[in-house]
Amino acid sequence: MVMGPEPPAAAGSTLVADELPVESEVRAIEGRSLGRIAWNRLKRDRIAMAGGIIVIVLILVAIFAPVLVKLVAHPPNDFHDDLLDPNLGGLPKGRFGGISGSYLFGVQPVTGRDMFSQIVYGARVSLTVAFLAALVAVLIGSVLGVAAGYFGGWVDAAISRVMDLLLAFPQLLFAIALVSVLPQSLWGFGGTFLRMAVLVVVIGFFGWPYIGRIVRGQALSLREREFVEASRSLGARGGYILFRELLPNLVAPILVYTTLIIPTNILNEAALSFLGAGVKSPTPSWGRLMSDAVNYYQPDPTYMIVPGVAIFVTVMAFNLFGDGLRDALDPRAH
């Protein structure tokens, strides 16, 4: 039988393998950790990143203060009497505190010390006290807060009442009273080291209840979660659950609050130094610089503006970075 021509392929029929279009390579799905997700969110927050950059710069300035002063300034405790005008009661010659190319922030009245060097070295004192006090507050507040939230009962009641007591205690008055009876040396330590140690202990000890309350509230909600119940059903003890289950899940709020408590500690250190309970002269401190400028701000406010701006910029940078970090670590914010 004679075969006729084959009919054309119907629409929608299968094509020959050689005529199939080449498919583009499918990009593999890449898993991202919580830290990377938070970092991507933080990078999109330009204000927080600007604050973080300023914080990093301030930390580097404090660490490399001797090198920076050697390059662009003069030693912080050198006197420059030739720059002072005896007819003006020891005020610097020229306007704006004697600011010039050699003295970027001018010089102090009466002593003639380089203000730039004082500010740079003052950053070491302020940031060191603030970071160490924050470390003390975070360690005590995290441990006691998670213990109060997990165990509850009389443990929670006792720790909570201690928190209330410390929050109601006048921190500044206690620090001033403590410094007034502080000996010149204690356990072989004295001078600036002893004063800074007292500031760290006082600020950190009175600061832990703030983070303790936050950690306690988070622990109250986490102790009923499934992973805690699973650990408890497997026979895990309370210490294991506290340090291996609860605390790792509280890293985000602890980290955020640490960045927010540091500027508070800077302000507390400046206030104590301003009132005379901080480090003593000639050790530079931003609060002490403002205290020294009280008698000279009327003829020339530069002496108070310079350390005041340093405190303002530092506190603002930490607060902006802390707010951005809080939003980046909060899964409900996006």
C-alpha positions as CSV (number, residue, x, y, z in Angstrom):
1,M,0.0,0.0,0.0
2,V,1.3,3.4,-1.0
3,M,2.0,5.6,2.1
4,G,1.2,9.2,1.9
5,P,3.3,12.0,3.2
6,E,3.5,12.2,7.0
7,P,1.3,14.7,8.6
8,P,2.9,17.7,10.3
9,A,3.5,17.4,14.0
10,A,0.6,18.5,16.0
11,A,0.9,21.6,18.2
12,G,2.1,20.8,21.6
13,S,3.8,17.5,20.6
14,T,7.2,16.5,22.0
15,L,10.2,18.0,20.1
16,V,13.2,16.1,19.1
17,A,16.0,16.2,21.8
18,D,18.3,18.1,19.6
19,E,15.8,20.8,19.1
20,L,15.2,21.4,22.9
21,P,16.2,24.9,24.1
22,V,19.3,25.0,26.3
23,E,18.2,25.6,29.9
24,S,20.1,28.2,31.9
25,E,22.0,26.8,34.9
26,V,20.0,26.9,38.1
27,R,21.9,28.8,40.8
28,A,22.3,26.8,43.9
29,I,20.4,28.0,46.9
30,E,23.0,29.3,49.5
31,G,22.1,29.0,53.1
32,R,22.7,32.0,55.3
33,S,23.4,32.1,59.0
34,L,21.6,34.4,61.4
35,G,24.8,36.4,61.7
36,R,25.0,37.0,58.0
37,I,21.4,38.0,57.7
38,A,21.9,40.5,60.5
39,W,25.0,41.8,58.9
40,N,23.2,42.3,55.5
41,R,20.5,44.2,57.4
42,L,23.0,46.3,59.2
43,K,24.8,47.2,56.0
44,R,21.6,48.7,54.6
45,D,21.3,51.1,57.6
46,R,23.7,53.9,56.6
47,I,23.2,55.8,59.8
48,A,24.1,52.8,61.9
49,M,27.1,52.1,59.7
50,A,28.3,55.7,60.1
51,G,28.0,55.4,63.8
52,G,30.0,52.1,63.7
53,I,32.7,53.7,61.6
54,I,33.0,56.6,64.1
55,V,33.2,54.1,67.0
56,I,36.0,52.1,65.3
57,V,37.9,55.4,64.6
58,L,37.6,56.4,68.3
59,I,38.8,53.0,69.5
60,L,41.8,53.2,67.1
61,V,42.5,56.8,68.3
62,A,42.5,55.6,71.9
63,I,44.7,52.6,71.2
64,F,47.3,54.5,69.1
65,A,47.1,57.7,71.1
66,P,51.0,57.9,71.6
67,V,51.6,57.5,67.9
68,L,49.0,60.0,66.9
69,V,50.2,62.6,69.4
70,K,53.8,62.1,68.3
71,L,52.8,62.7,64.7
72,V,50.5,65.7,64.9
73,A,50.7,67.1,68.4
74,H,52.8,67.6,71.5
75,P,53.1,65.5,74.6
76,P,50.0,65.9,76.8
77,N,51.9,67.0,80.0
78,D,54.3,69.5,78.4
79,F,53.9,73.1,79.5
80,H,53.9,75.8,76.9
81,D,54.2,79.0,78.9
82,D,55.3,81.0,75.8
83,L,51.8,80.6,74.4
84,L,50.1,82.1,77.4
85,D,49.4,85.8,78.0
86,P,50.2,86.9,81.6
87,N,48.2,90.0,81.1
88,L,45.0,88.0,80.5
89,G,45.4,85.8,83.6
90,G,47.1,82.9,81.9
91,L,44.8,82.7,78.9
92,P,46.3,81.6,75.6
93,K,47.4,84.2,73.1
94,G,45.1,84.6,70.1
95,R,41.4,83.6,69.6
96,F,39.6,80.4,70.1
97,G,41.9,79.0,72.8
98,G,45.1,79.5,70.8
99,I,44.1,77.2,67.9
100,S,46.8,77.1,65.3
101,G,48.4,74.7,62.8
102,S,50.6,73.3,65.6
103,Y,47.9,73.2,68.2
104,L,44.8,71.9,66.5
105,F,42.5,72.3,69.5
106,G,44.4,75.1,71.2
107,V,46.1,75.0,74.6
108,Q,44.8,74.9,78.1
109,P,44.8,78.1,80.2
110,V,47.4,78.5,83.0
111,T,49.1,75.2,82.2
112,G,49.5,75.6,78.4
113,R,49.0,71.9,77.7
114,D,48.1,70.8,74.2
115,M,44.3,70.3,74.1
116,F,44.5,67.9,71.2
117,S,46.7,65.6,73.2
118,Q,44.5,65.9,76.2
119,I,41.4,64.9,74.2
120,V,43.2,61.9,72.6
121,Y,44.6,60.6,75.8
122,G,41.3,61.3,77.5
123,A,39.6,59.0,75.1
124,R,41.7,56.2,76.5
125,V,40.5,56.8,80.0
126,S,36.8,57.3,79.1
127,L,36.6,54.3,76.7
128,T,38.6,52.0,79.0
129,V,36.4,52.7,82.0
130,A,33.3,52.5,79.8
131,F,34.2,49.1,78.2
132,L,35.4,47.5,81.4
133,A,32.4,48.7,83.4
134,A,30.1,47.4,80.7
135,L,31.9,44.1,80.8
136,V,31.3,43.9,84.6
137,A,27.6,44.9,84.2
138,V,27.0,42.4,81.4
139,L,28.7,39.4,83.2
140,I,26.8,40.0,86.5
141,G,23.5,41.0,84.9
142,S,23.5,38.1,82.4
143,V,24.2,35.4,84.9
144,L,21.9,36.7,87.7
145,G,19.1,37.7,85.2
146,V,19.0,34.3,83.5
147,A,19.1,32.6,86.9
148,A,16.2,34.7,88.1
149,G,14.1,34.0,85.0
150,Y,14.8,30.3,84.8
151,F,14.5,29.2,88.5
152,G,11.8,31.7,89.6
153,G,10.4,31.4,93.1
154,W,12.5,32.7,95.9
155,V,15.6,33.0,93.7
156,D,13.7,35.4,91.3
157,A,12.3,37.3,94.3
158,A,15.7,37.7,96.0
159,I,17.5,38.8,92.8
160,S,14.7,41.2,91.8
161,R,14.7,42.9,95.2
162,V,18.5,43.4,94.9
163,M,18.0,44.9,91.5
164,D,15.4,47.3,92.9
165,L,17.7,48.3,95.8
166,L,20.6,49.1,93.5
167,L,18.4,51.0,91.0
168,A,17.2,53.2,93.9
169,F,20.7,53.7,95.3
170,P,22.4,57.1,94.6
171,Q,25.3,56.1,92.4
172,L,27.0,59.4,92.2
173,L,26.9,60.1,95.9
174,F,28.2,56.7,96.7
175,A,31.2,57.1,94.3
176,I,32.0,60.6,95.7
177,A,31.9,59.2,99.3
178,L,34.0,56.2,98.3
179,V,36.7,58.3,96.7
180,S,36.8,60.7,99.6
181,V,37.9,57.8,102.0
182,L,40.0,56.0,99.4
183,P,43.6,55.7,100.5
184,Q,46.5,56.7,98.2
185,S,47.4,53.0,97.6
186,L,45.5,49.8,98.1
187,W,46.8,46.3,97.7
188,G,49.9,47.7,96.1
189,F,48.0,49.7,93.5
190,G,47.6,53.5,93.5
191,G,47.3,56.6,91.5
192,T,45.4,56.6,88.2
193,F,45.1,52.8,88.1
194,L,43.3,52.7,91.5
195,R,41.0,55.6,90.5
196,M,40.1,53.9,87.3
197,A,39.5,50.6,89.1
198,V,37.1,52.3,91.5
199,L,35.2,53.9,88.6
200,V,34.9,50.5,86.8
201,V,33.6,48.8,90.0
202,V,31.2,51.5,90.9
203,I,29.7,52.1,87.4
204,G,29.6,48.4,86.5
205,F,28.2,47.3,89.9
206,F,25.4,49.8,89.8
207,G,24.8,49.2,86.0
208,W,24.1,45.4,86.0
209,P,20.5,45.6,87.2
210,Y,19.5,47.3,83.9
211,I,20.7,44.4,81.8
212,G,19.6,41.9,84.5
213,R,16.0,43.0,84.1
214,I,16.1,42.6,80.3
215,V,17.8,39.1,80.5
216,R,15.3,38.0,83.2
217,G,12.3,38.9,81.0
218,Q,13.8,37.0,78.0
219,A,14.6,34.0,80.2
220,L,11.0,33.9,81.5
221,S,9.8,33.3,77.9
222,L,12.6,31.0,76.9
223,R,12.3,28.6,79.8
224,E,9.0,27.2,78.5
225,R,10.3,26.6,74.9
226,E,10.6,23.1,73.4
227,F,14.4,22.9,73.4
228,V,14.5,23.7,77.2
229,E,11.9,21.1,77.9
230,A,13.8,18.6,75.7
231,S,17.0,19.2,77.7
232,R,15.1,18.9,81.0
233,S,13.5,15.6,79.9
234,L,17.0,14.2,79.0
235,G,18.1,14.8,82.6
236,A,20.1,18.1,82.0
237,R,20.9,20.0,85.2
238,G,20.0,23.6,85.8
239,G,23.6,24.8,85.2
240,Y,23.8,23.1,81.9
241,I,20.4,24.6,80.8
242,L,21.5,28.1,81.9
243,F,24.8,28.2,80.2
244,R,24.3,25.9,77.2
245,E,20.7,26.5,76.3
246,L,19.4,29.8,77.6
247,L,22.5,32.1,77.5
248,P,23.4,31.3,73.8
249,N,19.9,32.3,72.8
250,L,20.2,35.6,74.7
251,V,23.4,36.7,72.9
252,A,21.5,39.1,70.6
253,P,19.8,41.2,73.3
254,I,22.9,41.1,75.5
255,L,25.0,42.4,72.6
256,V,22.6,45.1,71.7
257,Y,22.3,46.3,75.3
258,T,26.1,46.3,75.6
259,T,26.4,48.8,72.8
260,L,23.8,51.0,74.5
261,I,25.2,50.8,78.0
262,I,28.7,51.9,76.9
263,P,27.7,55.5,76.1
264,T,25.9,55.6,79.5
265,N,29.1,54.6,81.2
266,I,31.0,57.3,79.3
267,L,28.6,59.9,80.6
268,N,28.8,58.5,84.1
269,E,32.6,58.6,84.0
270,A,32.6,62.1,82.7
271,A,30.1,63.2,85.4
272,L,32.3,61.6,88.2
273,S,35.5,63.1,86.8
274,F,33.7,66.5,86.6
275,L,32.7,66.3,90.2
276,G,36.2,65.3,91.3
277,A,35.6,61.6,91.9
278,G,37.4,60.4,88.8
279,V,41.0,60.4,87.7
280,K,43.3,63.2,89.1
281,S,45.4,65.6,87.2
282,P,47.6,65.4,85.2
283,T,45.9,62.3,83.8
284,P,43.6,63.5,80.9
285,S,39.9,62.9,81.2
286,W,37.1,64.5,79.2
287,G,35.1,65.1,82.4
288,R,38.0,66.7,84.2
289,L,38.8,68.9,81.2
290,M,35.2,70.3,81.4
291,S,35.7,70.8,85.1
292,D,38.9,72.8,84.5
293,A,37.1,74.9,81.9
294,V,34.4,76.1,84.3
295,N,36.5,79.2,85.3
296,Y,37.4,80.1,81.8
297,Y,34.3,79.4,79.6
298,Q,33.1,83.0,79.9
299,P,36.1,84.7,78.3
300,D,36.6,81.8,75.8
301,P,34.1,78.9,75.6
302,T,36.5,76.8,73.5
303,Y,37.8,75.0,76.6
304,M,34.4,73.6,77.3
305,I,33.2,73.1,73.8
306,V,36.1,70.8,72.7
307,P,35.7,68.1,75.4
308,G,31.9,68.6,75.2
309,V,31.9,67.9,71.5
310,A,34.1,64.8,72.1
311,I,31.6,63.4,74.6
312,F,28.7,64.2,72.4
313,V,30.1,62.6,69.2
314,T,31.2,59.5,71.1
315,V,27.9,59.0,72.8
316,M,25.9,59.7,69.7
317,A,28.0,57.3,67.6
318,F,27.4,54.4,70.1
319,N,23.7,55.1,70.3
320,L,23.3,55.2,66.5
321,F,25.2,52.0,66.1
322,G,23.3,50.3,69.0
323,D,19.9,51.2,67.5
324,G,20.9,49.9,64.1
325,L,22.3,46.7,65.7
326,R,19.0,46.2,67.6
327,D,17.0,46.5,64.4
328,A,19.3,44.2,62.5
329,L,19.1,41.4,65.2
330,D,15.4,41.7,65.6
331,P,13.6,39.2,63.3
332,R,10.3,41.0,63.7
333,A,11.7,44.3,62.5
334,H,11.8,43.2,58.8
